[in-house]
Amino acid sequence: MVFQHFGLLAHRRVVDNVAFGLEVQGMGKSERLVRATEVLRLVGLEDAANQFPDQLSGGMQQRVGLARAFAVNPQVMLYDEPFSALDPLIRRDMQDEVRRLQRETGKTMVFITHDLAEALRLGDRIAMMRDGAIVQLGTPEDIVGAPANDYVANFVRDVPRSHVLTLRWVMREPEPGERTDGPRLDVKTTILQAIRVAGASERPVCAVEDGRIVGIVDRDSVLRAIAGEEA
């Protein structure tokens, strides 16, 4: 678990904070320090191993919290609003760090946040909750493109749709005899990323998945998506 307010032990060195969970599990000192050093290297803090928490910035302290959670090799990582105490720039850096760690470790991560932009940036699947109940569960595209009710619609109404929705959302089936020699883009490309390509080509964009064309995206569909956003 990664906590909102770090939860570091002020009287322990960084490496000892990272090794704390392993100590609780009964691992020997030399072994747990080796493991803690490995995980500090993973989060880029190996040079701070012998410092104390009050010598670190807020972002660095939260990296120690990340390393402590990773040290015990959990099956699931639970983040309890871990970045709400950080300023916007450090918060974005930490979001990038979480995305990198997820790619490199393959850990399942459950991230709790009240920040919709953060959820859309980090989440593969998002659970929108109200009064303790899930009101919609889906991908960021599902949440923004097809809100389940007025509550979700109001929640996402200020999100730029072109930043979240992909070609899959606006593509159509190729018409009989239609040429498919236009520019090719991965079906996961966002509308925002596709605008320049679609505008520069005389032919519709081909949405591609696993090497095959799965849909056509013409200028009209892109413009309709943008117009819907402005509305």
N, C-alpha and C positions, 0 to 999 in steps of 0.2 A: 504494500500500500504506500502511496505517495501522498503526503498530507499537505493541506493548504498552508500551514504555518511551520513547515520544515520539520519541527520536532527533533532537532539535533540535540545531542548532549554536549553542553557547553564545556564541560571539564575534560572531554575526550578529544584526541586528535581526529582529524578527518578520516584517516585510515581505520581508526578504532570505531568511529561512528558507522562506517560502511560495514565493518565486520561484526557489528553488534548482534544482528540476527543470527549469524553463524555461531557466535558465542552462546546465545540462548539455546541453540540446537545442540550444543555440546561439542562442537568441533574444536580441535586443538589449536593453540595460539599460532604456531608457525604456519599451519595449513590455512587458517582463516585469514591471516595477514597476506599470504600469497594470493588468495582468491580476491580479497579486497583490493589489492594493488592491480590485479587484472581488470576489475570492474572500473576502478578509477581511470585506468587507461582508456576504457571504452567510452567514458563520458568526458574525456579530455582534462582530467584533474590530477594526473599522476604527480605533477610537480607540487601539488598542494597537500600531499599525503600527511605531512607532519605539522601542518598548521592547525589552528583551532577555529571553530565556526565563526567566532566574532572577528576573525581576520579576513573573512571572505565577504564578497558582495552578495546581495540577495539571490541573483541568478546562480552564482557559484554554490551557495548553500542549497539551493533546490537541486542542483546537479548531484550534490552529495546525497540528498534524499533519493534521487533516482538510482544512484549507485547502490545505496543501502538496500533498496527494493530488489534490484537485479542480482545482488550478491547471493541471495538464497535460491536463485534459479526457480522462480515461481512459475506455475502454469498460467496464471492469470494475473495481470497487473491492474490494480484499482487506483485510479487517480481521483482524489477528492478535491475538486476545484484547486488544483495545485499552483496555478499561476495568477490567481486573483490578487495576490499581494504584490505583484511585480509591476513595474512601469511598462508602458506599451511596447517599447523597443525590446526590452529584455524578454517580455512575454512572447513576442513573435519569435525571438531566437530560441526560446525554450520549446515552442510549438514545433519549430523545425527540428530541434533535437529529438523530440518524441517521435516524429515521423521517421527520422533516420534510425533511431534505435529499433523501431518496430520493423523496418525493412531488414535491418541487419540481424535481429534476433528472432524474428517471427513470432514474438509473444502476442498472445491475445491481450488487448488492452481495453479496459472499461473506463471511460473518461467522463466524469461528471462536471458539467459547466452550466452557467446561466447565460453564457455568451454565445449567441447563435452563430456569429461569424467564426468563432473558435470551433464550434461543433461542425460546421460545414467544412472547415479547413482540415480537420483531423479525422472526421468520422467516415468509415465505410458504410455503417448503418447507424441511424440516429433514432432514438426513442424520445418522442415529445411527450412530456408528462403534464398533467393538470390534476390538482387535488389528489395526488398519490396514485393516479391511474394513467396508464399509457393511452394516449389518444391517437397517436400515429407512430408506426414503426416502418422505416424504409431507408433507402439511400438518400443522400442529399438532393438528388434530382427529384425523387418522389416527394420529398417534403416541400420543396420550392415549386415544383411544376404541377403537383396535384394535391394541394392541401386537403386533408380529410374533413375538415369542418371550419367554421368561421374563426375559431380560436387559433388554429394553426395558420390560417390565411392571414389573420391580423399579425401574427408573430413574424411571418416571413415577407410581409408586404413591401418592406424597404430593401429587401435583398435584390441586387441586380441579377435578374434571371440569366442574362447572357454570360455571367461569370460562373454560373453553376450548371445550367442545362447544357447537354452535349448534343452532338449531331444525332444521336439516337432519338432525341426528343423531337427533332424537327424534320427528320428524313422521311421520304416516301418511297413506295415501291417503284422501280423503274417501269416506265410505260413501254408497251410493245414496240419494238424497233428503235427505242431511244438509244442514242449513242452514249457509251459509258467510257469515253476516252478523256474525260475531264480530269482535273487534278484529284489526287486521292489523299484522303485524310483518315486517320484512325477514327473509328466510331466514337471513341471516348474524348475526342477533341471538343473543347467547349465552343459555344457559339461565338464568344468573344475572340477566341483564337482563330476561328474559321472565317471571320468577317473579311479580313484582308485578302485571303485566298479566293473567296467567292467573288469579291468585288473586282479582282484583277483578271478573272477568267471569263471568257465568252461562253464556256460550257459549264454545266452544273458540276458541283463537287460530288465525287463518289465516296460514300462512307464505307470504310473497309474494316473488316474484322477477320482475324486469322487468315489474311491473304485473299479473301474473297469480298466482292462488293455486296453489301447487305442493304444499301439504300442510296437514294439520290437526294442531295440538298441543293436546291436552286436559290437564286437571289430572293425570290418572293418569300420563301419559307424563312429565310434569315431576317428579312425586313419585317415580316409579321411578328416574329419573336421579339425583335427590338421594339416594335410599335406596341406590343402587349406590355412590355416592360415600362414604357413611358406612360402608358395609360394608367 
